[in-house]
Amino acid sequence: MRKLSLLPFGALLLGAAGAVLRRLQLTTAFDPYSGLPKSDSGLSALLLALVIAALALFAAAAVFVSLKLDAPGSFRKSFYTGSYAAFALRAVLGLAVSVIAIVCVISGADLMALTGVSRWVFALLLFLSGVGMTSMAYYSYTQRREKPFLKLFSVIPPLFYCYFMVALYRLNAGNPVLLDFCYGCMAFAAAALSFYYAAGYAYGRKNMAGTVFTSLASVFLMTLTLADSYTLPLKLVIAAGAVYLADSTARFLSATTPKPKREPEEK
């Protein structure tokens, strides 16, 4: 359904609006001395209202799609990319994520304040996540049958975003102000679930409602959390993930077809 394929890009715009509110919240809605949120600021309530409204809209869209539409069972058909430009965009985004991982290792850039083995695990998962994103773009464009390579690497992005979420929580373990990091945790959790449901199609398992809701939510929340204080390389990774999921979800919604009507049973 081509009209529904505009939803992910609407989620990007909502996320951009949320990022503006988030930046204003971070700069004006917190006490500069204590770091606690100001009780008289309406920005936090406004941002929360936007998040709730957006998630409610995405949930309604997911219910509609699951009730009215169906998607092919295979990955290559469900996420079919007929446009070379769309394929190139997703492939380049995946490659960029892998390159960022290499640059961070070589330059010693900060990766969520991780050190030792945990830092190497983060960098490795980041690199393989880019490989997984590129391989998914490749199979959706070339229409090659799902092979072990796709099944293996399609599960890396959800693992990376789970690790990203844990790293963010660890960094804020002693921070009593949940507003400082809650939107980032929500964004990475949604991204992990979105890539998880997409990987399910490579294994012949589909979940229409879960795929649509988590994909739209991840696009929105990842764009919103770009206003948070991540390093530039990690902001580029988050932005690449948001755009990748927006285009991937648009292709998924375009591939859906109306469910056949059930014929009334003869008495």
N, C-alpha and C positions, 0 to 999 in steps of 0.2 A: 504494500500500500504506500504509494509515493507521498501522499499528504502527511501520513504519520512519520515519514522519514525526516520531516523538518523538526520533529520534537527534540532530537539531540542537540541541534543547533540553537533551539530555544533554550535548552538547559544551559548551554554555554553562555548565552546572553544573561540569563538569570544569575548564573555564577559570577559573571562580570559585575553585575549590579551588587551582588552579595560581597564581592571583593572590595568594592568601593565602601560599602557600609562597614565591612570588617576593618579596613584601614582607618576609617574615621573612629571606629570604636577603640582600636588599639592606641590611637594618638590622643584621643580626647576623653574617653570614657573610663580611664583608669587613673587613680591617684598617683602622681609622679613620685611620691615619697614612700607610700606603703605598697604600691603595686596592686592594691585592691580595687575592684570596680566601684565607681561612684554610684551611690544610691539614687541620685537625682538625674541620671542620664537615661534618656529614652532610646539611645542607639542600640543598646543590648537587646531591649525588648523588640525593637523594630527588626533587627537582624534575625532574632529568634522567630518572629512572626513570618518573615520571608522564608526561612528554612522550613518551617512547619507547612506553610502553604505550598511550597515547591514539592516537598515530599508527598503531600496529599494529592497533588496533581499527578505526580509520577505513579503513585499507587493506583489512582483511577485509570490512568492510561494502561497500566499493566493488567488490571482486571479486564478492561475492555478488550485488549489484544488477546488475552488468554481465552475469553469467552467467544469472541467473534472470529478470530483469525487463527491460522495455523502456519507453521514453518516447516520446511523440509527437515528430515531427520539428520542429514549429514552436515558436517561443518562446511564443506566447500560450497554446498548449495544454500545453506542458511546465511552465510556471510559472503555470498557471491559479489565480486567486484568486477564489473564489466568495463569500467573506465580505467585506462592506463594512468591517468593523472591521479585518480583516487588510490590506485595501487602504489604508485610512486610515492605519494604522500605518506602512506602508512609504512612503507618499506623504509623510507628515509627517516621517519620518526623512530622506528625501531633501531636502525643503525646509529642514529644520533645518541640514543640511550646507551648503547654499547660503547660508543666512542667517549661519552662523558665518563663512564666507569673507568676506562683506561686512563683518561686525562687526570681524574681524581687520584688514582693510584700513583701515577708518575709525579704529579705535582704535590702530593701530600695534602690535598684539600680536605677540609673538615667534612666528615660524614657522620652527622648526628652525634658528634663528640665520642664516637666509638674508637676503641684502641685495641691493639693486639689481634687475636683471632676473630673477634666479633666484627672488627672493621674489615678484615679480609673476606669474611662471609658476606657482609653487606655489599662489598664491591663485586664479588663474584656473582651474587644473585642479581645485582643490577646489570652486569654485563650479559648474563644469560637471559634476563628478562627482555633485553633488547633483541637478542637472537630469537626468542620466542615470538615477540611481536612481528619481527620481519618474516619469520617462517609462516605465521598465520596469514599475513598479507600475501605471501607467495602462493600458498595453497588456495586461498580464496580467489585469486586472479587466474592462476593457471588451470584450476579445476582438476588438479591431480587428486587421485584417491588418497584418503587419509592413510598415512604410513606411520610406523613407529617413531620417526623423527618428529612429526607433528604432535603425536600423542605425548612424547617426552617433553618437548619444549613448550607446549601450550600450558603446562602446569607450573612453569617457572614464574611467570608474572604474578599469579596469585600468591605464591610463596614469598616473592620479593615484597609485595605490599603488606603482607602479614608481618614480615620482619621489619619493614619500615614503620608500621604502626607500633610494634613492640619497642623499637628504638626511640620513637617519639615519647612513648609513655615512660620509658626508662629515664630519658633526659629530664622529664618533669615529675619524677617520682616524689620529690620533696616539695613540689609546688602545690599549695592549697587552692590556687585560683584555677578552677577547671576551665574557665573561659579562655585561658591562655593557650590551651592545646586541644580542647574537646573537638573543635571543627576539623582539625588535622586528623585526629584519630578516626572520626566518622568518615572522612574522605578516603583514607587508606583502607578502612574496613570495607567500604562500598566498592572500591577499586578491586580489592582482593576477591570479593564475591562476584563482581562483574566478569573478571577474567576466569574465575572458577566455572561460572555457568557457560561461558563461551567454550572453555576447554571440554566441557561435558559433551558438546556436539561432536567433538573429535572421537569420543568414545561411544557415540550412538545414544546419548542420553540428552534429552531436551527438556527445558523448563521455560515455557513462554513467559509466565508472569515474573519469575525470578530474574530472567535475563533482562527484560525490559525495565523493571523497577531499579535493579541495582546498577544497570548501565546508565540510565538517566540520572540517578542519584549521584553516581561517582563523577560524571561529567560536571554536574552542578557543584558538588562539594569540593572537588579538586581545583576547580577554577576559583572558588571562593577562598580556599586556603592559601592561594598564591600570595595573598596579602600578609600572611604570617612571616616570621623572621627566619626563613630558611636561607642557606647559602645559595648563591647564583646557580651553581651546577644542579643542586637539588630542585630549585625552582624550574629550571629547564626540563628536568626529568618529569616533574609534576605536570607542567604545561604540555609536554609531549604526550603523556599518558591521557590527559583530558581530551586533546584533539584527536588522538588515535581512537579512543573509545567513542567519541562523538561520531566520527566517520564510520567506524565499525558498526555502531548501533543503527545508523542511518541505512546502511546496506542490509542489516538484518531485518529492519522494518519494511524495507522495499521488497524483500523476498517473501514476505508473508502473503497468504492468499485466504480468501473467505472460507470458513468451514462449510462443508456441504450440509444442506438442510436435511434433517431427518424426515424420511417419509412416514406418514402416520401408519401405524400398524392396522392391518385389516382384522376385523372381528370375525 
